[in-house]
Amino acid sequence: MYAIIKTGGKQYKVKNDDIVDIEKLEGEAGGKLTFSEVLAVGEEGESLKVGTPLLDGVKVEAEIVKQYRGPKLIAFKMKKRKGYRRKVGHRQSLTQIKISAINA
């Protein structure tokens, strides 16, 4: 069984025991999370139950594995022959979660 959840402005397809990196959520490692914004639930190769836009009474439970920062991303701008160069770096704060149950 899998579910499509929405968190941090993004959508993720998750199954039981999946480990997923999502945008930072509050909590310590070992803490429990419940995602109530479930968009769809289904079985592989079988029927899919889709909400309009959310499904009522469906929750996905997860456990926080760790809080960390992702790799450094570089945004470099340059205009040729003008002497214009800008370099900006960014590291996103992430939460790694493990899906424990899909309650459909």
Backbone bond lengths (Angstrom), bond angles and torsions (degrees), N, CA, C in turn:
res aa  C-N    CA-C-N  psi(-1)  N-CA   C-N-CA  omega(-1)  CA-C   N-CA-C  phi
1 M - - - 1.448 - - 1.524 108.81 -
2 Y 1.310 116.62 141.04 1.454 121.12 177.15 1.525 109.27 -132.91
3 A 1.335 114.76 163.96 1.464 121.00 179.14 1.518 108.62 -140.84
4 I 1.329 115.17 152.32 1.459 121.89 173.19 1.529 106.08 -106.38
5 I 1.352 116.39 116.21 1.461 120.27 -179.93 1.520 109.77 -112.12
6 K 1.327 115.62 159.10 1.460 121.91 179.45 1.517 108.22 -120.88
7 T 1.332 116.29 124.23 1.456 121.90 175.93 1.525 108.85 -155.51
8 G 1.315 116.20 140.77 1.457 120.67 178.77 1.512 113.72 64.94
9 G 1.345 118.21 26.10 1.447 121.30 179.85 1.518 113.86 77.40
10 K 1.331 117.03 8.13 1.463 121.64 179.84 1.522 109.42 -126.38
11 Q 1.325 116.35 164.56 1.458 122.10 178.47 1.523 108.69 -117.50
12 Y 1.334 115.85 139.46 1.455 121.92 -177.69 1.521 110.01 -129.68
13 K 1.331 116.63 137.53 1.462 121.63 172.49 1.526 107.01 -93.36
14 V 1.341 116.56 119.84 1.459 121.01 -175.19 1.523 110.37 -126.99
15 K 1.333 115.46 150.99 1.460 124.14 175.02 1.523 107.31 -127.90
16 N 1.329 117.09 170.83 1.464 120.72 175.89 1.526 109.86 -60.50
17 D 1.322 116.32 139.75 1.467 125.83 178.05 1.523 113.75 66.75
18 D 1.345 119.27 13.19 1.467 121.73 173.05 1.518 109.64 -73.84
19 I 1.327 116.20 146.88 1.467 121.92 172.57 1.522 106.41 -111.55
20 V 1.356 116.06 122.04 1.459 122.08 -172.15 1.529 109.05 -127.20
21 D 1.334 116.55 140.02 1.463 122.28 173.83 1.522 108.00 -98.75
22 I 1.351 116.24 120.82 1.458 121.63 -179.13 1.515 108.97 -125.69
23 E 1.333 116.55 170.53 1.457 119.62 176.69 1.516 109.68 -63.01
24 K 1.324 115.96 153.39 1.459 121.71 -170.42 1.527 112.72 -56.24
25 L 1.341 114.12 132.26 1.458 123.23 171.94 1.517 107.85 -122.10
26 E 1.324 117.13 150.67 1.454 121.50 -179.49 1.519 110.46 -68.71
27 G 1.328 116.63 144.09 1.455 121.69 177.35 1.513 111.28 139.19
28 E 1.321 114.73 160.25 1.457 121.57 179.63 1.531 109.84 -99.29
29 A 1.319 116.20 163.86 1.461 120.95 176.34 1.519 108.88 -60.85
30 G 1.322 116.77 134.04 1.457 122.06 -177.17 1.518 113.19 94.79
31 G 1.329 117.50 -9.97 1.461 121.84 179.41 1.520 111.47 -74.93
32 K 1.314 115.35 160.48 1.463 121.59 -178.61 1.530 110.23 -103.35
33 L 1.339 116.11 145.55 1.460 123.49 176.36 1.520 109.18 -129.08
34 T 1.332 115.63 150.27 1.459 120.99 174.07 1.515 108.02 -129.17
35 F 1.332 116.20 125.94 1.457 121.95 177.93 1.523 107.82 -102.74
36 S 1.339 116.41 115.79 1.461 120.26 -179.65 1.532 111.58 -98.61
37 E 1.333 118.12 -12.19 1.461 121.45 177.89 1.528 108.80 -86.94
38 V 1.335 115.83 80.58 1.460 122.40 179.86 1.522 107.67 -104.91
39 L 1.328 116.26 123.51 1.462 121.76 -175.93 1.528 112.63 -90.06
40 A 1.344 117.10 -32.82 1.460 120.32 -177.54 1.521 109.67 -157.58
41 V 1.341 115.24 152.39 1.458 122.30 176.42 1.523 107.63 -138.29
42 G 1.340 117.21 138.87 1.454 119.12 179.20 1.508 112.64 -165.92
43 E 1.331 114.53 173.95 1.454 123.21 174.74 1.528 108.00 -106.74
44 E 1.315 116.52 150.11 1.466 120.56 178.51 1.526 109.99 -62.95
45 G 1.318 117.64 123.45 1.452 122.61 177.16 1.514 114.64 75.59
46 E 1.323 117.81 6.46 1.468 121.20 179.46 1.516 109.20 -124.12
47 S 1.328 116.00 -157.69 1.463 120.73 -174.93 1.526 112.21 -68.34
48 L 1.316 114.58 153.55 1.458 123.22 178.58 1.519 108.20 -124.13
49 K 1.331 116.41 128.21 1.461 121.68 178.92 1.526 107.45 -102.34
50 V 1.334 116.64 116.33 1.461 122.45 -174.36 1.518 109.48 -111.75
51 G 1.339 117.07 136.37 1.452 122.13 178.46 1.520 111.59 -87.77
52 T 1.348 114.98 169.20 1.465 120.15 178.90 1.527 110.27 -129.92
53 P 1.282 125.01 78.55 1.466 126.80 -3.47 1.531 113.43 -89.45
54 L 1.351 118.79 -17.57 1.464 120.95 -177.39 1.517 110.75 -115.93
55 L 1.334 115.84 156.87 1.456 121.35 174.81 1.529 109.06 -90.94
56 D 1.333 116.42 136.78 1.462 120.91 178.90 1.522 109.69 -85.72
57 G 1.338 115.72 138.33 1.457 120.96 174.78 1.515 115.26 76.88
58 V 1.311 118.71 7.71 1.462 121.68 179.09 1.520 108.39 -108.31
59 K 1.333 115.79 130.11 1.458 120.94 -179.96 1.519 109.63 -134.23
60 V 1.323 115.10 150.24 1.461 121.67 175.48 1.527 106.99 -118.03
61 E 1.337 116.01 125.17 1.463 121.18 -179.96 1.519 109.33 -102.25
62 A 1.346 114.60 141.59 1.463 120.11 -177.83 1.522 109.67 -143.75
63 E 1.326 114.47 163.67 1.453 121.73 177.90 1.526 108.24 -123.23
64 I 1.331 117.29 137.41 1.462 121.28 179.16 1.524 109.07 -76.22
65 V 1.336 116.19 124.06 1.464 121.33 177.82 1.525 109.51 -86.72
66 K 1.354 116.56 -50.68 1.464 119.78 178.11 1.519 110.57 -162.09
67 Q 1.322 115.04 159.54 1.464 124.05 172.64 1.527 106.09 -108.16
68 Y 1.323 117.51 130.66 1.461 119.21 -179.04 1.521 110.31 -155.99
69 R 1.324 115.45 176.54 1.461 121.30 177.03 1.521 108.97 -112.60
70 G 1.315 115.09 138.36 1.458 121.46 -177.33 1.515 111.87 -73.14
71 P 1.319 117.07 -177.45 1.460 120.90 -179.89 1.525 111.36 -69.10
72 K 1.327 115.31 155.38 1.460 120.00 179.84 1.527 109.55 -74.18
73 L 1.330 115.15 130.64 1.462 121.74 177.09 1.519 108.63 -108.47
74 I 1.311 117.63 135.84 1.458 123.09 -177.20 1.525 109.41 -107.97
75 A 1.345 116.15 130.07 1.468 121.73 172.83 1.526 106.09 -112.17
76 F 1.319 116.60 111.05 1.463 121.60 -176.94 1.517 109.17 -116.10
77 K 1.347 116.37 124.33 1.462 121.87 178.13 1.520 108.46 -114.18
78 M 1.330 115.68 142.65 1.456 119.91 179.16 1.520 109.57 -154.08
79 K 1.321 115.17 139.74 1.467 120.36 172.78 1.522 106.96 -115.70
80 K 1.311 115.17 121.11 1.457 118.83 -175.53 1.535 111.19 -65.82
81 R 1.311 115.78 143.61 1.465 125.74 177.56 1.526 113.81 64.45
82 K 1.313 119.92 11.76 1.468 121.27 -178.95 1.528 112.49 -117.22
83 G 1.326 117.91 -9.50 1.458 120.86 -179.30 1.525 113.06 75.38
84 Y 1.323 117.19 18.94 1.467 121.75 -177.58 1.524 109.57 -99.59
85 R 1.343 116.89 118.19 1.454 122.59 177.67 1.515 109.57 -142.09
86 R 1.314 117.52 131.25 1.457 122.43 176.75 1.523 108.49 -134.54
87 K 1.330 116.45 132.73 1.454 121.85 179.25 1.525 108.22 -127.68
88 V 1.322 116.14 121.64 1.455 121.85 -179.34 1.523 108.00 -129.48
89 G 1.321 117.11 134.87 1.465 121.36 177.95 1.521 110.39 -110.67
90 H 1.344 115.73 157.66 1.458 121.14 -179.28 1.520 109.42 -151.20
91 R 1.347 116.73 138.20 1.470 122.19 172.99 1.514 108.09 -127.13
92 Q 1.322 116.77 123.89 1.461 121.98 -178.05 1.527 110.12 -85.77
93 S 1.332 117.20 137.90 1.458 121.49 172.96 1.522 108.80 -81.51
94 L 1.330 116.62 129.53 1.461 122.01 -174.29 1.528 110.66 -126.95
95 T 1.320 115.30 158.32 1.458 123.08 173.06 1.523 107.06 -123.48
96 Q 1.319 115.61 129.88 1.462 120.17 176.21 1.524 107.85 -99.56
97 I 1.355 116.24 125.43 1.459 120.76 -177.16 1.530 109.52 -122.87
98 K 1.339 114.77 155.57 1.460 121.73 174.22 1.519 107.31 -119.26
99 I 1.332 116.56 124.75 1.469 121.95 -178.18 1.520 108.13 -74.60
100 S 1.342 116.61 125.00 1.463 119.98 -178.36 1.521 112.67 -103.04
101 A 1.352 118.25 -33.10 1.470 118.87 -178.19 1.524 110.23 -157.95
102 I 1.331 115.10 147.05 1.462 122.09 171.53 1.527 106.25 -117.07
103 N 1.340 115.93 109.66 1.466 121.27 -177.08 1.514 109.20 -95.82
104 A 1.324 117.10 97.23 1.460 121.32 -177.74 1.524 110.92 -105.47
